[in-house]
């Protein structure tokens, strides 16, 4: 889906100051509504307009700052670090799946304050066993992940 269409749809739901960051589904906006109400309104609009069952995560600036600030891994040019946002308790499932999977050298995962973080060598994200596990249907509908660099870009734009 095109971000221009998503932004226009969000505006039609009544949220304001709508913008997107990158082309990865990160939409920024302001609203006086509570997060759960926003989630329901936006999911319904997305599902109807794009003809699929939308599942969104709505986070505020403070929550994103905590995800970025709690990153347990040191940045390195040889690694990607991902943060995950998901349904309640998914971080424990993710860690369990990670611990059962075969690791590539240097691959790590940790839970910090109910957030799951994954460090993987560049070039191994999709090739690692855990990377393949992340694509399974039973997990895929329970979370979204972003490179920590993306979280930082979103946070700077807020």
C-alpha angles and dihedrals in degrees: 000000000000118000090224089062092046092050091049091049092050090051090052089057089060103256116135140219091029118186138149132228115215117327095284102101098269106144122182122201143143129238141158091223123104118259095249092050091048091049092053095045094046095044091051092049093046093047093050097043099043097033098234136098103269120207114187137182117214116201131172129220094265092052092050091047089054092051091051094041095049095053103135096200130084114237115253131175089230097057142059117218118203131194121203131213116193152138118307112290096011090119090068092050090048093051091047091051090046093051091051094049128089109255131220115224111287095012113140140166134194141173115227118179094339093312123115119221127189128194116195133167113261109264093029101076096102096025098055118096091241091050088057091047089056090062094058114118094232091060102029094072092054103059149015126214135204134186107256087241088063092050088052092051091049091048093050091053093051 
